[in-house]
Amino acid sequence: MKLSDWLTHQDYDKGVALYQELVPGAPLLSLFRIGQNSFTEKKLFEELSKLRPLPDEAQQRSGTPKLVAQNPEVPGQAREQQAPDWTEDQRRMFRERATAHAQMKSATNASDRKALAFRILAITDRIEKTLKGPEVDDSLTDDPVELIKLRNNNRAYISKFKDHENRQIEVQRRRRQNEIIEGKLG
């Protein structure tokens, strides 16, 4: 199967086989062999899209294909590689979950598989909590003066710490709290 054919008719298993053929021994193969889920589907598409050759003058002169990541929303348009806005803790949890998936594939004992399945579910819950962010206490005062003070304090905090990775959860909480305050101030 050709890469261009796969990019138009995406079949997960054929994509894994194609990736193995194009990039033998790649570390991501073990992730793709874990099984099909939304994360591995997206990652497989991204990795195979990176291998799509683009014709340009240098390639035509040298005969060597130039590999550029493609933007799936705009066919033929290259895009810059951007890492998701995940904290280091979220990245660690994703790696931990992928490792547990891999261990589950090789586990033969039913009780080990069950323990790993519950571990994966627990990790997934933790990931979802961090992606969703902390809960906001919506039992705020009805006094408009106090609400305006709190909103301004939140704005100052957000402005000061919006680029600090270790404060992103609190920044998100304060943004949501400000949305609630704006609703109350109407």
ZAMI-365349 format. One line per 4 residues: their letters; for each residue y, x, z of N, C-alpha, C. Coordinates in steps of 0.2 Angstrom, whole numbers. Layout:
A) Y,X,Z,Y,X,Z,Y,X,Z; ...
This chain:
MKLS) -6,4,0,0,0,0,6,4,0; 11,3,-4,17,6,-4,22,4,1; 26,8,3,31,7,8,36,1,6; 38,1,0,43,-4,-2,39,-11,-2
DWLT) 33,-11,-4,29,-17,-3,28,-20,4; 27,-15,8,26,-17,15,33,-20,18; 39,-17,16,45,-19,19,47,-26,16; 44,-28,11,45,-35,8,40,-40,11
HQDY) 34,-38,12,29,-42,15,26,-39,21; 29,-40,27,27,-36,33,21,-39,36; 16,-35,36,10,-37,40,9,-31,45; 8,-33,51,8,-28,56,3,-23,56
DKGV) -4,-25,55,-9,-20,54,-9,-16,48; -7,-18,43,-6,-14,37,0,-9,38; 5,-11,41,11,-7,43,9,-1,47; 4,-2,52,2,3,56,-2,8,52
ALYQ) -6,5,48,-11,10,44,-6,14,39; -1,11,36,4,14,32,8,19,36; 10,18,42,13,23,46,9,29,48; 2,27,49,-2,33,50,-3,37,44
ELVP) -3,34,38,-4,38,32,2,42,31; 8,39,32,14,43,30,16,48,36; 14,47,42,16,51,48,10,52,52; 5,56,49,-1,57,53,0,61,60
GAPL) -3,58,65,-2,62,72,4,60,75; 8,55,73,15,54,76,13,51,83; 17,52,88,16,50,95,17,42,95; 21,39,91,22,32,91,15,28,89
LSLF) 11,31,86,5,28,83,1,25,89; 1,28,95,-3,25,101,1,19,103; 8,19,103,11,13,104,10,7,100; 9,9,93,8,3,88,1,1,89
RIGQ) -4,5,91,-11,3,92,-12,-1,98; -7,-1,103,-7,-5,109,-8,-13,107; -5,-15,101,-6,-22,99,1,-24,97; 1,-30,94,7,-33,91,10,-37,96
NSFT) 17,-35,97,21,-39,101,28,-38,98; 33,-42,101,40,-42,98,43,-35,98; 42,-31,103,44,-24,103,41,-19,98; 34,-20,98,31,-15,93,32,-17,86
EKKL) 33,-24,85,35,-26,78,41,-23,76; 46,-24,80,53,-21,79,53,-14,78; 49,-10,82,49,-3,82,46,0,76; 40,-4,74,37,-2,67,41,-3,61
FEEL) 45,-9,61,49,-10,56,55,-4,55; 58,-2,61,63,3,62,60,9,59; 54,11,61,51,18,60,50,18,52; 47,13,49,45,13,42,51,12,38
SKLR) 56,9,41,63,9,37,66,16,36; 65,20,42,68,26,41,65,31,36; 58,29,34,55,33,29,56,31,22; 60,25,21,62,23,14,66,28,11
PLPD) 64,30,5,68,35,1,74,32,-2; 80,35,-2,85,32,-6,87,37,-12; 88,34,-18,90,39,-23,97,41,-23; 98,47,-24,105,50,-24,105,56,-29
EAQQ) 110,59,-30,111,64,-35,107,70,-33; 107,72,-26,103,78,-24,96,77,-25; 93,71,-24,86,69,-24,84,70,-32; 88,67,-36,87,67,-43,87,74,-46
RSGT) 91,79,-43,91,86,-45,85,90,-42; 84,89,-36,79,93,-33,72,90,-33; 72,83,-34,65,80,-34,63,78,-27; 67,80,-22,65,79,-15,68,72,-12
PKLV) 64,68,-10,67,62,-8,71,63,-1; 77,59,-1,81,59,5,80,53,9; 78,54,15,76,49,20,82,47,24; 84,40,23,89,37,27,87,31,30
AQNP) 89,29,36,88,23,39,92,17,35; 88,12,34,91,6,31,93,1,36; 98,-2,34,101,-8,38,97,-14,35; 93,-17,39,89,-23,36,93,-29,35
EVPG) 99,-30,38,103,-35,36,107,-35,29; 108,-29,27,111,-27,21,107,-23,17; 103,-25,12,99,-21,8,102,-16,4; 99,-10,5,102,-4,1,108,0,5
QARE) 110,-3,11,115,0,14,113,4,20; 115,10,21,113,15,26,116,13,33; 113,14,38,116,12,45,115,18,49; 120,19,54,119,24,59,114,23,64
QQAP) 110,28,66,106,26,72,109,25,78; 108,20,81,111,18,88,105,16,93; 106,20,98,101,18,104,103,12,107; 98,8,110,100,2,113,104,4,119
DWTE) 108,-1,122,112,0,128,108,-1,134; 102,3,135,98,3,141,100,8,145; 99,7,152,100,12,157,94,16,157; 94,22,161,88,26,161,83,22,165
DQRR) 85,18,170,80,15,174,76,10,169; 79,6,165,76,2,160,72,6,155; 74,11,153,70,15,148,63,17,152; 64,19,158,58,21,162,53,16,163
MFRE) 56,10,164,51,4,165,48,2,158; 51,3,152,48,2,146,43,7,145; 44,13,146,39,18,146,33,17,150; 34,15,156,29,13,161,25,7,159
RATA) 28,2,156,24,-4,153,20,-2,147; 23,2,143,19,5,137,13,9,139; 14,13,144,8,17,147,3,12,150; 5,7,153,0,2,156,-4,-1,151
HAQM) 0,-3,145,-4,-6,140,-9,-2,137; -7,5,136,-12,9,133,-18,10,138; -17,11,144,-22,11,149,-27,5,149; -24,-1,148,-28,-7,148,-32,-7,142
KSAT) -30,-4,136,-34,-4,130,-41,0,131; -40,5,135,-46,10,136,-50,8,143; -47,3,147,-51,2,153,-57,-3,151; -62,-1,155,-69,-5,153,-70,-9,159
NASD) -68,-8,165,-69,-12,171,-65,-18,171; -68,-24,172,-64,-30,172,-58,-30,177; -60,-28,183,-55,-28,189,-49,-23,187; -51,-17,184,-45,-13,182,-41,-16,177
RKAL) -44,-19,172,-40,-23,167,-35,-28,170; -38,-32,175,-34,-37,178,-29,-34,182; -30,-29,186,-25,-25,189,-19,-23,185; -21,-20,179,-16,-17,174,-12,-23,171
AFRI) -15,-29,170,-12,-35,167,-7,-37,172; -8,-37,178,-3,-40,183,2,-34,184; 0,-28,183,6,-23,184,10,-24,178; 8,-25,172,12,-26,166,16,-32,167
LAIT) 14,-37,170,18,-43,171,23,-42,176; 22,-38,181,27,-36,186,32,-32,183; 30,-27,179,35,-23,176,40,-27,171; 37,-32,167,40,-36,163,46,-40,167
DRIE) 44,-43,172,48,-47,176,54,-42,179; 53,-36,181,58,-31,183,63,-30,177; 60,-29,171,64,-27,165,68,-33,164; 66,-39,164,70,-45,162,75,-46,167
KTLK) 74,-45,174,79,-45,179,85,-41,177; 83,-34,175,89,-30,174,92,-31,167; 89,-34,163,92,-36,156,97,-42,157; 94,-47,162,98,-53,163,104,-51,168
GPEV) 103,-46,172,108,-44,177,108,-48,183; 112,-46,188,112,-49,194,114,-56,194; 112,-60,199,114,-67,200,121,-67,203; 125,-72,200,132,-72,203,132,-78,208
DDSL) 135,-77,213,136,-82,218,142,-87,216; 140,-93,214,145,-97,212,148,-102,217; 147,-100,223,150,-104,229,157,-100,231; 161,-100,226,168,-97,227,173,-102,230
TDDP) 178,-100,233,183,-104,236,186,-108,231; 189,-114,233,193,-118,228,201,-116,228; 203,-111,232,210,-109,233,212,-105,227; 216,-108,223,218,-104,217,221,-97,218
VELI) 224,-96,223,227,-90,225,222,-85,226; 217,-87,230,211,-82,231,207,-81,225; 206,-86,221,202,-85,215,206,-80,210; 213,-80,210,216,-76,205,216,-69,208
KLRN) 216,-68,215,215,-61,218,209,-58,216; 203,-62,217,197,-60,215,196,-58,208; 199,-63,204,198,-61,196,202,-55,195; 208,-54,198,211,-47,196,208,-41,199
NNRA) 205,-42,205,201,-36,208,195,-35,203; 191,-40,201,186,-39,196,188,-36,190; 194,-38,187,196,-35,181,197,-28,182; 200,-26,188,202,-19,189,195,-15,189
YISK) 190,-17,193,184,-14,194,181,-13,187; 181,-18,183,177,-18,176,181,-13,172; 187,-13,172,191,-8,168,190,-1,170; 189,0,177,188,7,179,181,9,178
FKDH) 176,5,179,169,7,178,165,5,172; 168,2,167,164,0,161,160,5,158; 162,11,158,159,17,155,154,21,159; 153,19,166,149,22,170,142,19,170
ENRQ) 137,22,168,131,19,167,128,17,173; 129,20,179,126,18,185,129,12,188; 135,10,185,138,4,188,138,-2,184; 134,-2,179,134,-7,174,131,-14,176
IEVQ) 127,-14,181,124,-20,184,130,-24,187; 134,-20,191,139,-23,195,145,-25,190; 146,-21,185,151,-23,180,149,-30,177; 143,-31,175,140,-37,172,141,-43,177
RRRR) 139,-42,183,140,-47,188,147,-49,189; 152,-44,189,159,-46,190,162,-50,183; 159,-48,178,161,-52,172,159,-59,172; 153,-60,174,150,-67,174,154,-71,180
QNEI) 156,-67,185,160,-70,191,166,-72,188; 170,-68,184,176,-70,181,176,-76,176; 170,-77,173,169,-82,168,169,-89,173; 166,-88,178,166,-94,183,172,-96,186
IEGK) 176,-90,188,183,-91,190,187,-94,185; 187,-92,179,191,-95,173,190,-102,172; 183,-104,173,181,-111,173,184,-115,178; 185,-112,184,188,-116,190,195,-116,189
LG) 198,-111,187,205,-111,186,208,-115,180; 203,-116,175,204,-120,169,210,-120,166
